[in-house]
Amino acid sequence: MLTQDQFAALAPIVRNVRADVWASCGVLLPSGRLCDLCSTPVDVQYQYCYSCQHNIISGGYGDALDGVVPYTFAVNTGRDMSQWYYDVKNYKASAQATPSLLRVMQVVQCFAWHLPCIRLAFNGIDCVAVVPSTQPRPFHWLVNIAPLWRLPVVPVSFTGDSGVWRQARTVIPGMFTPGKSITGKRVLLLDDSWVTGRSLVSVAYDLKQLGAASVVGAPIARILRSDWKVSRQYLEEWASSGIPERFDPSICPVNGQHCTTLVPF
């Protein structure tokens, strides 16, 4: 169980993704449209961001994921990156527990508390898998903390051609292999971040081809580039609106409302 002091430390660093709860504040962002797949800000006339449309939808991989529920925004502000962006990018850089790893673990625990809502929205979840690193690593912290979801963990390995993977910029099938049968399983696919989505979607596609009944993507953080015009406008409008920016772990990543069935925060 997280303490109030730990929540207080996370609150100014982390930012929730879903904005539906803002309606209860009496304020909504006029340009507050989010991509229907990855939840990044887009111009109001578009359904998907450029990356999702170009790399996933147009490539015919839109059915690989039955849904995506990113939990937080991590803002890349350039040279002076935000603390949460730094944490998500660097928590696995050391074999030792670091402050960044501890914060990631705390946010994953908050995320996992919303599993009942995810199960309800996507007709059940049987197991959790983690998008593996495509670089040789002696450890993967996210695999170690996946049991916070209290679900059976299905190991997934990168078994493709690393040269082909590095050169490509789009989804590539046949690069990932689960360590046990996932036939008929409803999989929650955990990843630390969504930048372009190609790693998560590539894994989801392979799991579907190998018999998974459904795959729901669960990125801990959706990376936002503040130097992108739409994201910058979105963040500036958010900052000037009076809408809360502080992380609230009770906000549901599925529907954006305050979950009333969770342990009090």
N, C-alpha and C positions, 0 to 999 in steps of 0.2 A: 504493500500500500504506500502510495506517495504521500508525503507530508505537505502541510500547507506551505511551509517554507520552500519546498521544492517547486510547488506550483507557482509561488510568488516569483521565484527565480526564472522560471520558464516564460511567464506571462509577457514581459517586455521584449523577449527575443523571438518568439515563435508567432506565426500569424495563421489563423484558420483560413481554409480555402473557401468553403461555402458561404455565400452571402445572403441566402434566403432569410436568415435570422434578422437581417437588418430591417426587414419590413416592420418588425415589432418596435423599432426605434423611430418609425415614422419617416425614414429617409431611405431612398434607394439611389444608386448611382445611375444617372441617365445613360452613360456609356458602359454600364456594367454587364455587358454580355460576355459570357465565358464559353470557350470551345466546348461543344457537346461531348467530346471525347476526353480531353486532357485537362480542361478547366482553366486554360490560360486565357487572358483577356484577348478579345478579338473585336474588330469593327462590327457594329450591330447588324450589318447586312449579311454577315457570314455565319454559317453554322459551325465550321471547323476552322482552326488556325491553319496557317500555311503548311506547317510541318506535318500535322495530322492529315490534311487533305492530300499533300504531295506524296508523303512516304507511306501512308497507311491506307487511307480510303481509296485513292486512285490506283494503288498497287493491288487492290483486291483483298486486303488483309483486315478489313473492317469487322469481319465476323470472328476474328481470332479471339477477341475479348467480348464477353457478355456484359461487361460494364467496367468502369474505372472509378475508383473512389479515392482520389488523392486527399490526404489529410491536412497538409499545411502548404503554404507558400514559402519558398526560400528565395529571397531577393538577392540577385547578383548585382551589386552596385558598382562593379568595376574594380578599381584598385583598392578601394576601401569596402571590401565585401562585408555583408551583414554577418553577424555572429552565427545565426542559424544556417546560412549558406555555407559558412566555413565548417561548422560542425558536420553537416551532411556530407561534405566533400572530403573531410579529413578524419572522420571517426575510425576508419579502418586502416589508417596509416601506420599504426603501432600495434605490436603484439601485447602491449600493456593497456590496462584500463586508463582512459584519459577523461578529462572533463567533457570533451566533445562526445565520447562514447556514452558517458553517463546520461547526458542530455538526450541523445538519440534513444537510449533505452527507456527513459522516462516518457518520451513522446510515443514510442511504440506501445508502451503499456497503456497510455491513454487511448490510443488508436484501437487497441485490442478490446477495450471495454465496449466498443460499439459493434462488436461482432453480432449480437442479436439483431441489430438493425440491418446489417449487411446480409445476414442469413434470410431475413424476412424479405428483403428487396430482391434477392436473386435466387429464391427457391432453395435455399440451403447451401451450406458449405461443409465439405467432408474433411478437407486437409489443407495444409498450407505448404507452399513451395516458395523458394527464394530464387530470384534471378541471379545466377552465378556471375562472378567476375570472369571476363574473357582474358584476363592477364593471370599468369601463374602466381598464386599466392599461397603461403603456408597455412593461412587461416582466413575465415570470412566471418566477421563479427555478426553480420545480419543473420547468418545461419544459426549462430549460437543463441541469439535472442529471439528467434522465431517461435520457440516454445512458449513465449509470453502469450500467444494466442490460445494456448491450451487445446491445440489441435494436433493430430498426427502430422509429422513433417515428412514431405517427400523430397529426397535429395535430387538436385538437378545439376548436371555437369555440362560444361562447354566442351563439345567433342568435335567441333568444326575446324575448318582451316583458318588459323588466326590471320594469315596474310590476306585471304579473301575478305574476312570480317573487317579488318582495319581499313581496307581500301574502299569498301562499300559505304554508302550513306543511307541506305534504305533497309527495310526488313529483308532478312535472308532466311529462308526455311532450311531445316535440316542441320542446324548448328548446335542444338541442345538436346540432351537425353536425360530422362528421369531415371533414378536409381531403383525404382520399383514400379509395378503396374499402376497406372492411373485410369484404367478402363472403367468407364462409368462414374468416375469420381468428379465431384464438384470442387474445383481447386480455387483457393485464394492465393494469388501470386503476388508476393511481397517484393518490393524493390525500394532502395533507399531514395532514389530520385527519378523524376521524369524530365529529361531534357528534350530529346526528340521522340522518345518512346520506342525506338527501334529494338532495343534489347528486350524490353518487356513484351512487346508484341511478337517478336521472333520466338521467344520462349512459349508464349501463349499459343501461337500457331502450331508449334511442334507438339505441345501437349494435346491439343485438339486432334492433330493427325494421328496421335498414338492412343486415342480413345477417351480422352477426358470429356465428360458430359458438358461441363461448362468451366470457364476460367474468368475470374474477376480480378482485375488488376488493382493492387493496393500500394501505390507509391507513397512513401512517408512524406515526401516533399515534391511539389511541382516547382521547378526552378523558373523564376521570372528574371528576365534581363531588363533592368530598369533603363537601359539605353535604347531599347526598342520603343518606338513612338507610342504604340497603343498601350503597352504595359506602363510606360512612364505616365501617360495621361491618366490611366486607371489608378495608379498609386497616388498621384497628386490629388485627384478628385476624392479619393478615399481619405487622404490626410486632411483635406479641408472640409469634409462633410460632417464631421462630428461622430461618424460611425466608429465604434470601438475597433482599435487595431490590436489590442492585447489578446494573447492566446487564451481561449476559453475551452478547456478540455471537454466540457459538457455539450458543445455544439456538434451535432451529428454530421459525419462526413457524407451521409447518404441524402438527408433531406434538409440539412441546414438549420434545423430547429434544436432547441435545448432538450436533450434527452432527460426525462424525469425519472427514469427507472434505474439510473446509474447510482453508484455510491456517491453520497454528497461530496462536493469538492470544497 
